[in-house]
Amino acid sequence: MVDVTLVIPIAGLVGLAFAAYLTWYVFRKDLGTPEMQEIGEAIRQGAMAYMKRQYSTIILISIVLSVLIGALITPHIYVGLSFLVGALASAVSGYIGMYVSVRSNIRTAAAARRSLNEALVTSFRGGAVSGMGVVSLSLLGVAGVFYIFNTGMDFAISESLDAAIGFAFGASFAALFAQLGGGIYTKAADVGADLVGKIEAGIPEDDPRNPAVIADLVGDNVGDCAGRGADLFESTAAENIGAMVLGLSLFTFWTEIAPAGMRWDEGAALAWIFFPLVARSFGIFASLVGVMVVKLRNENKDPMSGINMGYYVTCVLAAVFFFFATKIMFEGELGDGYLYFFGAGIIGIVLSIVIVYITQYYTSGSWRPVKEIAEASTTGPATNIITGLSIAMESTAMPVVAIIVALMGSFALGQMAAPDSGDMGGIANFDTYELIYGFYGTAVATMGMLATCAFILATDTFGPITDNAGGIIEMSKQPEDIRRRTDKLDACGNTTKALTKGYAMGSAALAAFLLFGAYFERVAIKKFDGDLSLAFHVDLAQPDVFVGGLLGAMLVFLFASLAIRAVGKTAHQMINEVRRQFKADPGIMTRESKPDYAKCVDIATKGALKAMVLPALLPVLVPVLFGISMAYLGYDAPQAVGGLLMVGTIAGIMVANMFNNGGGAWDNGKKYIEEGHYGGKKTLAHAAAVVGDTVGDPLKDTAGPSIHVLVKLLSTVTLVFVGLFIIT
């Protein structure tokens, strides 16, 4: 067991080394024409300036909050320090994605002048830098924090996990700011550019005459690269730690509670805690191979075919590695019982594939939902929006069914791995430990889903790189055949971005259950001296629990409202500025003068930074203040907060799924018309589709992805502050 855990630092370091190799591969590509370089440099400067201002704000707030955590959380201040480390690590992850993406876009554009395959490989490997870097840093961060406190400082395992939970909390907190701020920026710029440029001025997308075009291209990076990088960093960290917390209960059972003759030695029992990290490690190796497989063997083929091949290879290798991980770590003590956990891991891998295809069905122009929205556009914006809303609501059904099947299946397999109660010598409340086995089964399924995380994040960052490349080609007036290549990549990138959101939502939903289990395990330790049977219940018939549930659901809708409104306000300023420039300088439309791009970039930056603070603080303040209030009013505060956590998570999953798929369907409904259907561009149907796309933009790129983070932040907040909800 000790030997196999060595794969954790090895995988983390190999992942970072591979990210460095990919960076070298991309950066040795040429930069294209001087015109292309000028545009690429403008995007780079705008993106990095925003990042500097955003992360200055995030780090300042994180420092203040870390001090408060250190002062409030007992028995030591190290949870606060771990929080700050997690926030910094999340920020670094976002920065890595941004740094490489704004340098990959120009190189992808230059590569497109030679071949579609070279452009695909360049852009995907540029995206993979973020994927490999983020997942590797997350793995090393979680493992490093746990090792430092457990081994280096000789803390108990429970206290070491408390520190690791602080790390996850910091990562989630910074990720929410990054995702929310980036989402506000990108959609405010996008809406402003589309409504004035496409509809009012009648100029193409990415036309250099549009004053908002640079802000729009910058926004692609700050939203989909930096934001999603930080998002998946915290996802992998929080879900790993939640699984480790559940593993602690099984570690304790087999080393202290099981009949003396059946107890495991501590070295063997540590498998319950370290398995999530080992599984993640093997996933890095699988993703590494998958990234190298991505290429086109025929220039006439859809670029998506090359990406799909890499994804399938990643999934197959992840399954093989999962088998060996479960066999090596559990066969010695569980015998054939390890196969149940292997089965749970396979469920997670299969769920990731199913969620990807469901998302593709609702967001791709090849299927009914998008075509329905396009057809509805022929009768105006109202019918477009009505149809889009119905599709968005419908799209929640199939993912929920898939998640239910996966959840129940993995939970059942986990329980099958539990020993027979008759062999336990009448241990009191053994059924509770059987429940923990079920929770651990869902944790293993979550690890199976996360096994492909590095590859999935690569596909997400690939999207804005190709989008930017297309913009650079358009603005630098390259030949039409080169534009057709980047259009193919851009269409593929739109699909991969939508699929990534579906994957993030699915992993959040599956992880939610294991994080519930982790929360109640913490309640048992803090309130009931480890007696799990007293903690694992939430009675919605109790008024305090019901009120907590209402508050959790309300929090999701209030958060979404603030995020969407921020986009609307900033877009309003952007639209007025673009209109002002067109009116003040007619030479812009005749190409006799250049628009003031910097002014629009500044509007988007200020709007995003100003609007992100309040909604990002809500998921921290609301559960903490509610829990403390319930405790001092004499209610069962841990259970009441549990109600808030459960209902808030369920509401968040449904709303995020609706927003992501609905927004993606609206977007591709517009693109379906732009391909020539229903009259094509500059028709009433196209104008209606642009309005629908504008409505969907803040849903799919601001509120929806931010809710993913909110759901996991609620879990980490309650895990960190559970001690404040208990008054003895």
N, C-alpha and C positions, 0 to 999 in steps of 0.2 A: 504494500500500500504506500509506503514511504517513497519507493522508487517511482511509482506512477505519478505521484504528485509533482515530481520534478518536471513533468510536462508543462506545468503552469507557467513558471518563469521562462522556460524554453520557448513555448508558444508565443508568449508576450513579446519576447525579444526578437524572435523570428518574424513575427508580424510587423514590428517596427522596422526591422532590417528590410523586409520586402517592400514596405511603404517607401523607404528611402530609395530602393532600387527603382520603383515605379516613378518616383519623382525625377530621378536621373534620366530615365527613359523618356519621359515627357519633355523635360527641360532641354534636352539636346536637339529637339525638333526646331525647325526654323520658325521665324516670326512673321513671315509673309511680307507684303508690300509696306512701304512707309505709311500709306493711308490706313491700312489695317492696324499697324502698330500704334498710330495716333489714337484710334478709337479704343483699342485694347487698353492703352495706358489710361485713358479717361475713366474707363470702367474700373480698372484696378485702383486708381486713386480714390474714386468715390466710395468703393467698397471698403477699403482699408481705413479711410477717414471715419466712416460710420462705425466700423468695428472698434476703433480706438475709443470713440465717444461712448458707445454702448457698454463696452466692457469696463470702462472707468466707472460708470454708474453701477454696474453689477457688482464689481469688486468692493466698492465703497459700502453698498448696502449689505453685502455678505460679511464684511468685517464687523459691522455693527451687530448684525444678527448672531455671528459666532460668539461675540462677547456675551450677549444675552443668554445664549444657549449654555455657555460655559458657567455662567452665574446661576442658572436655574436648574440645570441637570446635575443630579448627584449620582455617584459619590465623587466624581472627579470632573475636571474641566476639559478632559481630552475629547469629549464628544464635540464640543465647540471647535476645537482645533481641527478635528477630522472633517467637520462641516466645511470649514474654510478650504481645506485641501481638496475636498470634493468639488466645491464651487470653482476653484482655480483649475482643476483638471478638466472639468466640463468646458470652461472657457477656452483652455488650450485646444481641446478637441474641436470646438467650433472654429477656432483660428486656423488650425491646420487645414480643415476643409476649405475655408475661404482663401487662404494663401495659395493653395495649389490650383483651385478652380479658376481664379481670376488670371492665372498664368497659363492654364490649359486651354482656355477658350480661344485665344489668339492662335495657339499652335494647332488646335483642331481646325480652325478656319483655314490656316495655311495648308494643312494636310489634305483638306477637301479639294484643293486645287489639283491634287495628284490622283487621289482615288477615294472611293467611299469606304473601303476597308481600312485604309490608313487613318482616316478621320475617325472611324468607329473605334479602332484600337487605341488611338491617342486619347480620345475623350473618355473611354471607359476606364483606361488605366489611370487617367487623371482623377476620375471619380473614386477609383479603388484606393488611392492614397488616403482619402478620408475614411473609407470603409475599414481598411486594415489598421490605420492609425488609431481611430476612435475605439474599436473593439479591443485592440491590444492594450491601449492605455487604461481602459476600463478594467480589464482583467488584472493588469499589474497593480492598479490602484486599490482594488478591493482586496486582492491577495496580500499586497504590501502592508496595508493598514492593519489587517488582521494579524499578520505575522509580527509586525513591530510591537503591537500591544500584547499578543499572546506569548510570543517567544522572547522578543527583545526586552520587554518590560515586565514579563512574568505576570500579566493580568490573567484572571480566570477567563475561560472561553466565553462565558456570558458577557463579561465586561468588554472583552475584545470585540464581540459582535455588536455591543452598544456603540463602540467607536466606529465600527464599519457602517452601522445604520446612519450615524452622523455623516459619514462620507457620502452615502447615497442621498441623504437629505440635501446636502450641499450641491450635489450634481443635479438633482431634480430642480432645486431652486434656481440655479443659474440657467439651466436648460429652459425653464419656463420663460424667463426674461428674454433669452436669445431667440426662442421660437416665436414668442409673442411680438417682440420688437421687430424682428425680421419680417414676420407676417404682415404687420401694419405697414412697414416701409414698402414691401414689394407690391402689395395690392393697391395702396394709395397711388403709387406711381403707375401701375398697370391700368387702373381705372381711368386716371387722368389722361394717359396716352391714348387709350382706346376711344373714349367718348369724344374727345375733341379731335384727335387725329383721324380715326377711321370714319366716325359718323359725321362730324361737323365739317372737317376740312376735306374729307374724302381721299386721304393719302394712305399708302400702304402701311402695314405694320413694320416697325423698325426703320421708318423713313427718317433720314437725318434732318429733315426740316422740322420734325416734331421736337419741341423743347424738352419734353418729358422722356425721350427715348433712352438717354443715358441713365436716368434715374430708374427706368423700367429694367434695363439690363443689369444695373447694380443690384436692384431688388431681387432678381432671380438668385443671386449669389447669397445675399444676407438672409434670405428666407429659406431656400432649399438646401444650401450648403452649410452655412454656419448654424442655422436654426435646427435643421434635421440632424446634423452631426451631434450637437449637444443633446438633442432629444434621445437619440439611440444610445449615446453614452450613458445617460441616466437610466434608460430602460434596462440595459444589460447590467448596470451596477445594482439598481434597486431589486431587480428580479433575482439576481444571484444571491444577494444578501437575504432576501425573503426566504429563499430555499435553504440557505445556510442556517437561518433561525429555526426553521422546522427541523432541520437535521440535528440541531442541538437537543431537541426533545427525544429523538430516537437514540442519540448518543447517550443521554442520561439514562434512558430506560435500560439499554443493554449493558451499561457499566455499573448501575447502582440499584435498579429496581427488579430486573429479571431474577429468577431463582439462581442461587449462587452457582450451581453446576452448569448453568446455561449462559452465564455472562461472557461478554466479549472483553478482550483486553483493549485498553484505550487506543492503541495504535490501529487496530482493526475497526473500532467503532468510529474513529475519525473519518472514515469513508462517508458517513452520512453528512458530514459538514463540508468535506472537500470535493465530493462528487460534482456539484454544480460548476465549480471552477475547472475541474478536469474535463467535463463535457464541453464547456466553452472553449477550452484550449484546443481540443480536437476539431472543433468547428472552424477555428482559424486556419488550420491546415487544409481543411476541405475547401474553404473559400479561396485560399491561395491558388489551389489548382484550378478552381472554377474560373477565376479571373484570367488566368493564362490561356484558357480554352477559347475565350470570346474572340471571334474573328469572323470575317465573311470569306467564304471560298468562291463565291460568285457575286460579282458586282451588281447583278440584277436582282439579287435576293433582298428581302426585307431585313434591315439591320436587327430587328427583333429576334430573328431566327438565330443569329449568333449569340445574343444575350441569353435566349432561352436554353441553348445548348450548354452554356456555362452554368446556368442555374440548375439544370438537371444533373450535371456532373457534381456540383456542390452538394445537392440533396442526396445523391447515391453515396458519395464518400462520407457524408455526415452520418448516414445510417450505418455504414460499415464501421466507422470509428465509434459510434454509439454502442454497438454490440460489444466491441472490445473493452470499452470503458466500463460498462456495467459488469461484464464477465470478470475482468481483472479485480474490480473493487468490491464486488459483492458475492461472487461465487463461493469463495472460501467459507463464508458464514451462512449464506442463504441457500447454498446448493443451486438447484435449478430455479429457485425463486428469483434469481437475477433476471430471468427471461421476462418476468412481469414488468420490471422497470425498463428493460429494453423495448418491450411493446409500448409502454407509455411514451418513450422517446420517439418511437416511430409515429405514434399518433400526433405528436407535436409537429414533426416534419411534414406529415401528410396534411395537417391543418394549414400549415403555411402555404402549401401548394394550392389547396382548395380556396383559401381566402384570396390568393393572387388571381385565380381564375374567376371567382365571383366578382371581384373588383373590375377585372378586365371586361366582363360581360356588361356591367353597368356603365363603364366609362369609355369603351371602345366604339368607334364608329361602325364597326362590322356587325353590331347586334341591335336588337329591337329597341332598348331604352333610348339610346342616342338618336336613332332614326325617328322615333316618336317625337322627341323634342324638336328635331329639325323640321319635321312635317308640321308640327303645331306652330312653328315660327311663321308659316305662310299666312296666318290670319292675325299676326301682330304680336307685340310684346306680352300682352295679358295672357294669351293662350300658351305662349312659350313658358311663362313663369308658372302658370297653373300646372301644366304637364310636367315641368321640371320638379316642382314640389312633390307631385304624386310619385314620380320616379325615385326621388330622394327618400321618401318615406318607405316605399316598397323595398328599396335596397337594404333595409335593415333586417329583413326577414331571413334570407338565406344565410348570411354570416352568423346570425344568432343560432340558427338550427345547427350549423356546422360546429360552432363553439360548444353548444349544449352536448352534442354527440361526443366531441373530444373531451370535454370536461368530465362527463359521466364515465366514459370509457377509461380514461387515465386514472380517475378516482377509484374505479372498481379494480383495475389492475394493481394499483397501489395497495388496496386492502387485501387482495389475493396473496400478496407477498408477505403479509403479516403472519406470525406464528399462530397456531391453533390455541385458542384460549384455554383448552383443557390441559395444554402442556405448561401453562404458566403458573400452576400451583395456586390457583384462586387469587391472583393479584387483584386487589381492589381497583375498580374503575378501568379494567383492561380495555373495555370497549372504547374509551377515550383514546388510548394509544392506537387502536385499530383505525380510529378517525384520523390520527396523525399520519398513519401509513397512507391513507387515501389522499390527504393533503400533499404528502410527499410525491405521490404518483402524479398529481397535477403539476408539481414543481418540476419533475423530470420531463413531463410533456412540454412545459415552458422552455426548459433547456434544449429540448429537441427543436423547438421552433426557433430559438435564438442561435442554433448552430449555423444557420445560414445568414446571420445578421450582417457580417462583414460584406458579403456579396450583395445583399439587399441594399445596404447603404451605398455601395458603389453604383448601383443602378439609379439611385436617387440623385446623387451628385452628378452623375452622367447627364441628367436632364438639363440643369441650368448651364452646364458647359456647352452642350449642343445648341441650346437656345441662344446663348451669347454668341456662339460661332456663326449662327445664321444671321444674327443682327449685324455682326462685323462684316460679313460678306455682303449683305444688303447695303449697309451704309458706305462701304468702300467701292460700290458699283462694280462688283465682280461679274463675270459672264453668267448667263442664265443657267447653263448646265451645272456650274458649281453651286449655285443657289438651290438647284433641285436636289443635289446631294445633301446639303445641310438641311433642306426641308424634310428629307427622309429621316435624318437623324433627329431633328426637332420633334417630328411626329412620334418617333419611337421614344424620345425623352419624355414627352407628355404622358405617354402610357406608363413608363417606368415610375414617374413621380406619383401617379395615381395608385399604382400597385404598391408602392412603398407605404403610402398612407394606410392602405388596407391592411398590409402586413403589420404596421405599428399598432393599428386598432385591434387586430386579432391577438397579437401578443399581449397587449394591455388587458384585454378581456380574460385571456387564459391565466395571466399572472395575477389578476385581481383576486381570484379565489385563494391562491397560495399566500398572497399578502394578507387576506383576512385571517388565515390560519396563523401567520406570523404575528399579527397584532394580538390575537387572543392568547398566543403562547407567551407574549410579553406581559399581558394582563395576569396570567397565571403566576408568573415569576414575581411580579411586583406586588400583587395583592393577595395571592393564595399560596405563597411559599412553594410554587411549582405544581400545585394540584390542578391539573388540566381540566378535570371533570367539572370544576366550579366556574370555569371561564368560558367554555365553548358554548355559549348560547346568547341569542339576541331575541328578546321577546317584543315584537312590534305591538302587542296589545298594551304594553306599558306606555303611559303618556310621554315620558321623557325620551323613550326610544323612538316613538312615532314622530315626535317633534324633531328629533335629530335627523330622521329620515327625510322629513319635509325640508329641513334646512340644507341637507346635502344636495337634494334635487334642485332646490332654489339656487344654490351656489353655482351649479353648472350653467343654468340659464342666465343668471346675472353676469357671470364671467363672459359668456358668449356675447351677451348684449354689449358689454363694455368694449370687447375686442372689435366687434363689427362696427360699432359707432365710431371708434377711433379711426378705422379705415375710411368711413364716410366723411368725417370731419377733415382729415388730412387730404383726401381725394378732392373735396370741395375747394380747398386752397390750391391744390395742384391744377385743377380745371381752370380756375380763375386766372392763374399765372400763365398757363398756356394760351388762353384766349387773349390775355393782355399783350403777350409778345407778338401773336399773330396780328393784332390790331395796331400795335405801336410800330411794327416794322414789317410792312408788306414785302420787303425784299427777302424775307425768310422763305416765303412760298415760291418766289422766282429763283431761289438759290443764289441771289446776289449777296446775301449776308447770312451769317450763322446765328442760330438761336443761342440764348444764354442757358446752356445745360446746367451750369453750376447752381443757378437759382432754384431749379426744380429738385436737384439733389439735396439742397439745403432744406427745402420745405419738407421733403420726405423724411430726412434725418431728424429734424426737430419734432415733427409730428409723432414719429415712432417713439422717440425717447421720452417725450412728455406723457404719452398715453399708456406706456407699458407698465408703469410703476403700480398704480392702484389695482388693476386686475391681477397682477402677479403676486401682490401681497395678500389678496383675499383668501386663497386656499391655505395660507399659513395662519392668518389671524383668526378666521372664523372657527375652525375646529378647536384650536387652542383655547380661545375665549369661551366657546360653548362648553368644552369639557371642564374648565375651571369653574364656570358658573354653576353647572350641574352638581359638581362636587360640593361647593359651598352651600347650595340649596338643599343638600341632603339626599339627592338622587344617586342612582347607580351610574356614575359618570362614565366609567369605561364601557358599559353596555350602551349608554346613550350615544357616545361617540362612535361606537361600533355601528349603530343604526345610521348615523350620518355617513360613515365610511361606506357601508354596503349600498345604501340607496343612491348616494352621490356617485359612486362608481358605476352602478347600473345605468343611471341617467346619463352619465358622461359617455359611456360606451355607445349608447343608442344615438345620442345627439352627434357625437363625433362621426359615427358611421354615416348618418344621414347627411351631414355637411360635406364630408369627403366625397362620397359617391355622387351626391346631387350636384355639387360644384364641378366635379370632373365630367359628368354627363352634359351639363350646360356648356362647358368649354368645348367639348368635342362635337356637340350639336352645331355650334358655330363653325368649327373646322370642317364638318361634313358638308355644310352649305358652301363654304369657301372652296371646296374641291370641285364645285360645279353643279351640285344638286340643288334643285328648286330655284334655279336661276343664277346661282353663284353670288359673287361679290356685287356690291352696289345695288342690291335689290331690297325691297321692303322686308323680305324674309331674312336677309342677312342683317339688316338693321335691328330687327326684333331679336335675332340670335345674339347679337352683340350686347343688347340690353340684358338678356338672360345670363350670358357669360359674366357680365359685370356684377349681377346679383350673386352669382355663384362664387366669384373670385374670393371675397373675404370669408366665405364659408369654408372652402376647401383649402385655402392657403394661410388663413389667419386663425379663425376660431377653431376649426376642426383639429388641425395638428396640435394646437396649444392645449386642447382638452385632453389629448393623449397624455401630455405631461402632467396636467392637473390631476388626472386620475391617480397616477403613481405618486405625485407629490402628496396627495391626501394620505396615502398609505405610509409614506416615510415620515410625514409630520406626526401622525398619530403614534408611530413606533417610537419616535424620539421623545415625545412629550407625554407618553402614557403615565409616567410617574407623577405628573402634576394633576392627573385626574383622580388620584387616590388620596384620601384624607383619612389617616388612621387616628 
